[in-house]
Amino acid sequence: SGAGGQEEAEGPSRATAMLRHLLLKLRATGPVTVAEYMREALTNPGQGYYTRRGGIGESGDFITSPEISQVFGELIGIWYISEWIATGKPKAFQLVELGPGRGTLTDDILRVFNQLASLLSKCDVSIHLVEVSPKLSKVQALMLTGGKVQSDPKDSSAYMKGVSKTGIPIFWYRDIQDVPPGYSFYLAHEFFDALPIHKFQRTEKGWREVLVDMDPEVPDQLRFVLSPSSTPATENFIQPEETRDHVEVCPDAGVIIERLACRIEKDGGAALVADYGHDGTKTDTFRGFRNHKLHDVLRAPGTADLTADVDFSYLRKMTQGRTATLGPIKQREFLKNMGIDLRLQVLLQNSHDTATHEQLRHSYDMLMNPKKMGDCFNFFALLPHQRLADPDKKHKPESKSPVPPVAGFSELLLK
């Protein structure tokens, strides 16, 4: 990779700067929680992994679905349109993406919206991106608007705004709280997995938090230790009915899901979460990636991407019944239900060179193969309760129309 060489050159000094910073902190305060360690390694303003570069794509440390295939984003675009139709085509909707990466996914969704422009002609569509990295917001602006943006617009809570190549207004925010209220579709693709987690271990003396400390045996090396007594996090984040012996909890994810649930309950819309994760069954999933390879989470902090599997059972719990939830369902089932096979056939028929065919089949395999992304990625949705409830027969006994099924979570039947 082109960036690789220069990356290595600055590697050692960069790595030690972050490590030195952490060692000083540990010397001063004692061990820190895994959440605090993750937050520093990923988002520390000077040396954090995301703040510095955001290594997405071939030259980065991980490749995401939208980078692999345009089909992925198109099907998600269709999911939102199908929900918009199912709720009676409201006059306006906001598409809100959390952590939009390079903007590839939004770009693919916008292409679908553009292709279905006649359907959306009477609807006021706007895009709202929640992005903390200044570096990535520039990349997104370039991809989505061709770079024509205005910083700190006077008339809104956004820090940047522009217009997509297809003429749709786009706004950037640092926090979901800043996004204006209103009927909205939320998208969180590989967003929750990068939020800081707390780790807990069951012991004879009860639950103990796993902390990060320096290793007294090895200079300048970090290690995991158990908290000597229970920590505030232990009291707050472990569910009394927990059966596992090792648990990871992401309080930030809980807060964000709660916010989404409140907004959907109040203003309508839907949220789609796509991420790798489990339904409250896994224990130790905290890991690091560097140059597409697994990387020891405690080595060279700030130079690797750190993630943990999303616990969908925790997300469900944190909606606190404000919305209905669907899933998690495996990515390959969701995409199959969304009609990926038909879409692939059409694309294969429309292209005539072998390279494109090769690429299409390869990306389809990446997305659908159970051994690749097909089984480890999941889709999970939040919807207003009334979206799934049968309309009350008392009011309109003559209306026999059942509630349309939610696309992706059941087979998409295109009329």
C-alpha positions as semicolon CSV with decimal commas, in nm:
position;residue;x (nm);y (nm);z (nm)
1;S;0,000;0,000;0,000
2;G;0,121;0,351;-0,082
3;A;0,063;0,485;0,268
4;G;0,240;0,189;0,425
5;G;0,595;0,311;0,386
6;Q;0,548;0,653;0,533
7;E;0,327;0,499;0,801
8;E;0,611;0,271;0,912
9;A;0,864;0,554;0,908
10;E;0,661;0,757;1,153
11;G;0,555;0,439;1,333
12;P;0,797;0,398;1,623
13;S;0,801;0,761;1,737
14;R;0,423;0,788;1,701
15;A;0,371;0,465;1,888
16;T;0,599;0,564;2,173
17;A;0,439;0,908;2,206
18;M;0,102;0,751;2,282
19;L;0,254;0,479;2,499
20;R;0,457;0,737;2,695
21;H;0,141;0,942;2,746
22;L;-0,042;0,636;2,880
23;L;0,246;0,524;3,102
24;L;0,267;0,872;3,259
25;K;-0,106;0,864;3,319
26;L;-0,089;0,516;3,477
27;R;0,200;0,621;3,696
28;A;0,000;0,919;3,817
29;T;-0,343;0,760;3,862
30;G;-0,296;0,385;3,874
31;P;-0,477;0,142;3,642
32;V;-0,747;0,270;3,404
33;T;-1,063;0,102;3,277
34;V;-1,056;-0,067;2,937
35;A;-1,305;0,201;2,825
36;E;-1,066;0,479;2,918
37;Y;-0,779;0,297;2,746
38;M;-0,987;0,251;2,431
39;R;-1,101;0,613;2,432
40;E;-0,741;0,735;2,457
41;A;-0,604;0,497;2,194
42;L;-0,878;0,577;1,944
43;T;-0,975;0,939;1,995
44;N;-0,699;1,119;2,186
45;P;-0,674;1,452;1,999
46;G;-0,301;1,426;1,929
47;Q;-0,229;1,059;1,882
48;G;-0,562;0,878;1,861
49;Y;-0,603;0,622;1,585
50;Y;-0,922;0,778;1,442
51;T;-0,823;1,138;1,501
52;R;-0,499;1,085;1,312
53;R;-0,609;0,895;1,010
54;G;-0,920;0,681;1,015
55;G;-0,769;0,387;0,829
56;I;-1,054;0,271;0,610
57;G;-1,015;0,082;0,285
58;E;-0,733;-0,106;0,120
59;S;-0,446;0,096;0,268
60;G;-0,606;0,117;0,611
61;D;-0,661;-0,145;0,877
62;F;-1,006;-0,270;0,794
63;I;-1,235;-0,286;0,493
64;T;-1,606;-0,225;0,538
65;S;-1,901;-0,357;0,337
66;P;-1,978;-0,032;0,153
67;E;-1,615;-0,020;0,040
68;I;-1,657;-0,368;-0,107
69;S;-1,976;-0,334;-0,304
70;Q;-2,217;-0,064;-0,415
71;V;-2,496;-0,323;-0,392
72;F;-2,475;-0,315;-0,013
73;G;-2,557;0,056;0,007
74;E;-2,822;0,035;-0,262
75;L;-3,014;-0,233;-0,074
76;I;-3,000;-0,024;0,243
77;G;-3,135;0,272;0,045
78;I;-3,420;0,051;-0,069
79;W;-3,486;-0,054;0,291
80;Y;-3,542;0,311;0,392
81;I;-3,767;0,380;0,092
82;S;-3,970;0,069;0,168
83;E;-4,018;0,188;0,529
84;W;-4,108;0,538;0,405
85;I;-4,378;0,387;0,182
86;A;-4,501;0,156;0,460
87;T;-4,557;0,456;0,690
88;G;-4,762;0,640;0,427
89;K;-4,494;0,847;0,248
90;P;-4,443;1,133;0,497
91;K;-4,378;1,475;0,337
92;A;-4,017;1,489;0,458
93;F;-3,748;1,266;0,599
94;Q;-3,398;1,306;0,733
95;L;-3,138;1,036;0,673
96;V;-2,904;1,046;0,973
97;E;-2,584;0,845;0,955
98;L;-2,368;0,788;1,264
99;G;-1,995;0,759;1,191
100;P;-2,022;0,769;0,811
101;G;-1,661;0,661;0,739
102;R;-1,565;0,791;0,395
103;G;-1,923;0,860;0,298
104;T;-1,937;0,563;0,061
105;L;-2,256;0,425;0,213
106;T;-2,441;0,758;0,200
107;D;-2,318;0,800;-0,157
108;D;-2,468;0,464;-0,259
109;I;-2,795;0,544;-0,079
110;L;-2,813;0,884;-0,252
111;R;-2,774;0,709;-0,587
112;V;-3,083;0,499;-0,511
113;F;-3,276;0,808;-0,398
114;N;-3,177;0,972;-0,725
115;Q;-3,287;0,672;-0,933
116;L;-3,621;0,681;-0,753
117;A;-3,650;1,060;-0,778
118;S;-3,998;1,044;-0,932
119;L;-4,120;0,847;-0,630
120;L;-3,959;1,094;-0,387
121;S;-4,046;1,407;-0,587
122;K;-4,299;1,538;-0,333
123;C;-4,074;1,451;-0,037
124;D;-3,826;1,681;0,128
125;V;-3,510;1,470;0,180
126;S;-3,203;1,584;0,376
127;I;-2,885;1,410;0,492
128;H;-2,741;1,455;0,842
129;L;-2,399;1,309;0,921
130;V;-2,277;1,267;1,278
131;E;-1,896;1,273;1,255
132;V;-1,637;1,367;1,517
133;S;-1,325;1,333;1,299
134;P;-1,237;1,654;1,111
135;K;-1,026;1,446;0,875
136;L;-1,309;1,211;0,780
137;S;-1,565;1,490;0,742
138;K;-1,339;1,641;0,472
139;V;-1,323;1,303;0,294
140;Q;-1,704;1,273;0,315
141;A;-1,755;1,627;0,184
142;L;-1,530;1,555;-0,111
143;M;-1,709;1,234;-0,195
144;L;-2,065;1,360;-0,150
145;T;-2,053;1,724;-0,262
146;G;-1,737;1,737;-0,469
147;G;-1,595;1,952;-0,189
148;K;-1,837;2,246;-0,209
149;V;-1,913;2,302;0,158
150;Q;-1,965;2,589;0,397
151;S;-1,813;2,577;0,747
152;D;-2,004;2,686;1,057
153;P;-2,327;2,783;0,878
154;K;-2,506;3,060;1,072
155;D;-2,856;2,920;1,046
156;S;-2,811;2,572;1,195
157;S;-2,659;2,361;1,470
158;A;-2,435;2,192;1,210
159;Y;-2,060;2,264;1,189
160;M;-2,059;2,222;0,811
161;K;-2,314;2,203;0,532
162;G;-2,321;2,136;0,161
163;V;-2,532;2,004;-0,123
164;S;-2,495;1,656;-0,272
165;K;-2,416;1,612;-0,639
166;T;-2,781;1,514;-0,676
167;G;-2,902;1,835;-0,510
168;I;-2,984;1,710;-0,160
169;P;-2,876;1,922;0,141
170;I;-2,615;1,761;0,371
171;F;-2,530;1,873;0,725
172;W;-2,249;1,765;0,962
173;Y;-2,272;1,743;1,344
174;R;-2,046;1,631;1,627
175;D;-2,329;1,484;1,833
176;I;-2,662;1,319;1,764
177;Q;-2,818;1,569;2,005
178;D;-2,747;1,845;1,753
179;V;-2,944;1,682;1,471
180;P;-3,281;1,862;1,442
181;P;-3,591;1,665;1,546
182;G;-3,832;1,525;1,287
183;Y;-3,925;1,204;1,105
184;S;-3,584;1,042;1,052
185;F;-3,413;0,729;0,930
186;Y;-3,102;0,647;1,130
187;L;-2,813;0,439;1,005
188;A;-2,530;0,297;1,218
189;H;-2,303;0,076;1,010
190;E;-1,992;-0,038;1,198
191;F;-2,045;0,246;1,442
192;F;-2,121;0,077;1,774
193;D;-1,824;-0,163;1,756
194;A;-1,572;0,120;1,801
195;L;-1,732;0,268;2,114
196;P;-1,536;0,211;2,437
197;I;-1,629;-0,095;2,643
198;H;-1,589;-0,190;3,007
199;K;-1,479;-0,548;3,074
200;F;-1,583;-0,752;3,377
201;Q;-1,477;-1,085;3,524
202;R;-1,671;-1,296;3,773
203;T;-1,453;-1,404;4,071
204;E;-1,512;-1,588;4,401
205;K;-1,549;-1,242;4,559
206;G;-1,806;-1,127;4,303
207;W;-1,771;-0,915;3,988
208;R;-1,442;-0,734;3,925
209;E;-1,360;-0,489;3,649
210;V;-1,071;-0,566;3,412
211;L;-0,827;-0,274;3,409
212;V;-0,518;-0,176;3,210
213;D;-0,195;-0,117;3,402
214;M;0,177;-0,113;3,343
215;D;0,363;-0,439;3,375
216;P;0,611;-0,415;3,666
217;E;0,815;-0,705;3,519
218;V;0,853;-0,556;3,170
219;P;0,939;-0,187;3,128
220;D;0,709;0,012;2,897
221;Q;0,462;-0,271;2,855
222;L;0,093;-0,277;2,940
223;R;-0,106;-0,563;3,091
224;F;-0,457;-0,644;3,212
225;V;-0,525;-0,657;3,587
226;L;-0,842;-0,712;3,792
227;S;-0,973;-0,434;4,015
228;P;-0,908;-0,526;4,380
229;S;-1,266;-0,443;4,477
230;S;-1,585;-0,369;4,291
231;T;-1,588;-0,045;4,084
232;P;-1,881;0,193;4,017
233;A;-1,908;0,036;3,672
234;T;-1,945;-0,311;3,826
235;E;-2,242;-0,190;4,032
236;N;-2,405;-0,010;3,739
237;F;-2,347;-0,219;3,430
238;I;-2,385;-0,584;3,527
239;Q;-2,742;-0,712;3,498
240;P;-2,849;-0,914;3,804
241;E;-2,960;-1,203;3,579
242;E;-2,618;-1,230;3,407
243;T;-2,502;-1,591;3,357
244;R;-2,169;-1,536;3,177
245;D;-1,838;-1,526;3,367
246;H;-1,686;-1,256;3,149
247;V;-1,889;-0,962;3,017
248;E;-1,822;-0,657;2,801
249;V;-2,055;-0,360;2,838
250;C;-2,063;-0,047;2,624
251;P;-2,244;0,227;2,818
252;D;-2,204;0,477;2,530
253;A;-2,395;0,238;2,303
254;G;-2,672;0,221;2,563
255;V;-2,696;0,601;2,579
256;I;-2,708;0,638;2,199
257;I;-2,967;0,363;2,152
258;E;-3,179;0,525;2,421
259;R;-3,159;0,857;2,234
260;L;-3,252;0,693;1,904
261;A;-3,544;0,513;2,069
262;C;-3,672;0,841;2,222
263;R;-3,649;1,021;1,889
264;I;-3,822;0,743;1,694
265;E;-4,094;0,716;1,958
266;K;-4,155;1,090;1,938
267;D;-4,106;1,171;1,567
268;G;-4,138;0,836;1,388
269;G;-3,894;0,685;1,140
270;A;-3,664;0,387;1,192
271;A;-3,307;0,295;1,281
272;L;-3,098;0,030;1,110
273;V;-2,789;-0,098;1,290
274;A;-2,543;-0,319;1,099
275;D;-2,244;-0,453;1,284
276;Y;-2,069;-0,764;1,397
277;G;-2,204;-0,881;1,726
278;H;-2,402;-1,135;1,922
279;D;-2,723;-1,157;2,121
280;G;-2,578;-1,160;2,471
281;T;-2,391;-1,489;2,429
282;K;-2,026;-1,397;2,371
283;T;-1,772;-1,304;2,635
284;D;-1,429;-1,179;2,525
285;T;-1,446;-1,003;2,186
286;F;-1,214;-0,703;2,238
287;R;-0,955;-0,703;1,960
288;G;-0,721;-0,491;1,751
289;F;-0,663;-0,471;1,376
290;R;-0,361;-0,333;1,199
291;N;-0,302;-0,370;0,824
292;H;-0,595;-0,614;0,806
293;K;-0,433;-0,847;1,062
294;L;-0,522;-0,914;1,425
295;H;-0,309;-0,704;1,654
296;D;-0,249;-0,732;2,031
297;V;-0,483;-0,472;2,185
298;L;-0,224;-0,355;2,438
299;R;0,065;-0,318;2,193
300;A;0,150;0,018;2,031
301;P;-0,173;0,194;2,134
302;G;-0,292;0,450;1,879
303;T;-0,157;0,257;1,580
304;A;-0,432;-0,005;1,555
305;D;-0,809;-0,006;1,528
306;L;-0,969;-0,141;1,847
307;T;-1,317;-0,290;1,838
308;A;-1,552;-0,514;2,033
309;D;-1,856;-0,712;1,917
310;V;-2,187;-0,536;1,967
311;D;-2,413;-0,695;2,228
312;F;-2,755;-0,664;2,064
313;S;-2,933;-0,796;2,373
314;Y;-2,794;-0,494;2,562
315;L;-2,912;-0,257;2,286
316;R;-3,258;-0,415;2,300
317;K;-3,266;-0,373;2,678
318;M;-3,161;-0,008;2,650
319;T;-3,449;0,088;2,420
320;Q;-3,648;0,033;2,743
321;G;-3,954;-0,064;2,543
322;R;-3,984;0,279;2,376
323;T;-3,963;0,118;2,032
324;A;-4,010;-0,225;1,882
325;T;-3,687;-0,406;1,782
326;L;-3,622;-0,657;1,504
327;G;-3,320;-0,887;1,479
328;P;-3,035;-0,934;1,506
329;I;-3,050;-1,128;1,179
330;K;-2,741;-1,246;0,988
331;Q;-2,620;-1,018;0,710
332;R;-2,659;-1,288;0,446
333;E;-3,024;-1,345;0,542
334;F;-3,098;-0,974;0,547
335;L;-2,937;-0,912;0,206
336;K;-3,105;-1,222;0,061
337;N;-3,443;-1,095;0,184
338;M;-3,360;-0,756;0,028
339;G;-3,314;-0,922;-0,312
340;I;-2,935;-0,917;-0,349
341;D;-2,945;-1,221;-0,582
342;L;-3,168;-1,047;-0,835
343;R;-2,960;-0,728;-0,811
344;L;-2,642;-0,926;-0,878
345;Q;-2,798;-1,087;-1,187
346;V;-2,898;-0,747;-1,325
347;L;-2,550;-0,602;-1,269
348;L;-2,387;-0,907;-1,431
349;Q;-2,613;-0,876;-1,733
350;N;-2,542;-0,504;-1,765
351;S;-2,164;-0,535;-1,762
352;H;-1,965;-0,707;-2,031
353;D;-1,605;-0,719;-1,914
354;T;-1,467;-1,011;-1,718
355;A;-1,291;-0,788;-1,463
356;T;-1,622;-0,635;-1,353
357;H;-1,788;-0,979;-1,338
358;E;-1,497;-1,105;-1,129
359;Q;-1,527;-0,805;-0,896
360;L;-1,904;-0,846;-0,860
361;R;-1,882;-1,216;-0,777
362;H;-1,594;-1,156;-0,537
363;S;-1,777;-0,879;-0,348
364;Y;-2,096;-1,085;-0,339
365;D;-1,895;-1,369;-0,181
366;M;-1,738;-1,133;0,077
367;L;-2,082;-1,008;0,183
368;M;-2,270;-1,340;0,176
369;N;-2,022;-1,618;0,251
370;P;-2,088;-1,744;0,607
371;K;-1,711;-1,774;0,658
372;K;-1,653;-1,412;0,553
373;M;-1,905;-1,140;0,644
374;G;-2,226;-1,335;0,588
375;D;-2,259;-1,477;0,938
376;C;-2,060;-1,247;1,164
377;F;-2,238;-0,929;1,057
378;N;-2,589;-0,868;1,183
379;F;-2,875;-0,631;1,112
380;F;-3,093;-0,494;1,389
381;A;-3,374;-0,238;1,363
382;L;-3,570;-0,001;1,586
383;L;-3,923;0,085;1,470
384;P;-4,221;0,260;1,631
385;H;-4,452;0,008;1,801
386;Q;-4,744;0,106;1,578
387;R;-4,539;0,008;1,270
388;L;-4,569;-0,359;1,374
389;A;-4,907;-0,356;1,547
390;D;-5,210;-0,469;1,349
391;P;-5,428;-0,163;1,293
392;D;-5,706;-0,172;1,550
393;K;-5,997;-0,361;1,396
394;K;-6,248;-0,170;1,616
395;H;-6,201;0,162;1,438
396;K;-6,210;0,038;1,082
397;P;-6,357;-0,309;1,064
398;E;-6,379;-0,273;0,685
399;S;-6,001;-0,219;0,638
400;K;-5,855;-0,562;0,580
401;S;-5,507;-0,437;0,489
402;P;-5,254;-0,607;0,716
403;V;-4,940;-0,421;0,819
404;P;-4,679;-0,452;0,542
405;P;-4,387;-0,671;0,656
406;V;-4,057;-0,500;0,732
407;A;-3,817;-0,555;0,442
408;G;-3,495;-0,744;0,512
409;F;-3,634;-0,909;0,825
410;S;-3,885;-1,097;0,611
411;E;-3,883;-1,159;0,239
412;L;-3,917;-0,843;0,033
413;L;-4,215;-0,892;-0,196
414;L;-4,190;-0,639;-0,475
415;K;-4,530;-0,573;-0,628
